[in-house]
Amino acid sequence: MAETRPGGRTARTRAAVHNAVRELFAEGQDQPSVREVSERSGVHEVTIYRRWGRIESLVLDVAVTQLNEEAPFPDSGDLRRDLLGWAHAVAGQVKTREGTEKQRPRLLLPRIPRA
């Protein structure tokens, strides 16, 4: 079984690209392009396309990562209770102004045009 490395070039690349996407959204950029993410992150466009394929996939990866960091999915052994508890926590988070801003990439995802 292969070991997962906690760091390295891949982790640094992913972090730089994710930070760039978050910054662009924070600045009001509703539809960031791979070029903008590349320029902001310092990661070549080809690397971004090779890893994520499309901007939609990248934005979704950022959104899912952020959601997992802020509201990790519980595992109590009772799937129904876990789903309800997690959904309640996420809904409570979205109701706040700060939570709405954090959810913005996920809320805008369907509006990003397909390449």
Residue pairs with C-beta under 8 A, 6 or more apart in sequence:
5 11
13 43
13 47
13 51
14 51
16 41
16 42
16 43
17 37
17 41
17 43
17 48
17 51
17 58
18 61
18 62
18 65
19 41
20 36
20 37
20 40
20 41
20 43
21 32
21 37
21 58
21 59
21 62
21 105
22 62
22 66
22 105
23 40
24 32
24 36
24 37
24 40
25 32
25 104
25 105
25 108
26 101
29 36
30 108
30 111
31 108
31 111
31 112
31 113
32 55
32 59
33 55
34 45
34 48
34 49
34 55
34 58
35 45
37 43
37 48
37 55
37 58
38 44
38 45
38 48
41 48
48 58
52 58
52 61
54 114
54 115
55 112
55 115
56 109
56 112
56 114
56 115
59 105
59 108
59 109
59 112
60 109
62 105
63 105
63 106
63 109
66 102
66 105
67 90
67 106
70 93
70 102
71 86
71 89
71 90
71 93
73 82
73 86
74 82
74 85
74 86
75 82
76 82
92 99
93 99
93 102
93 103
94 100
94 103
100 107
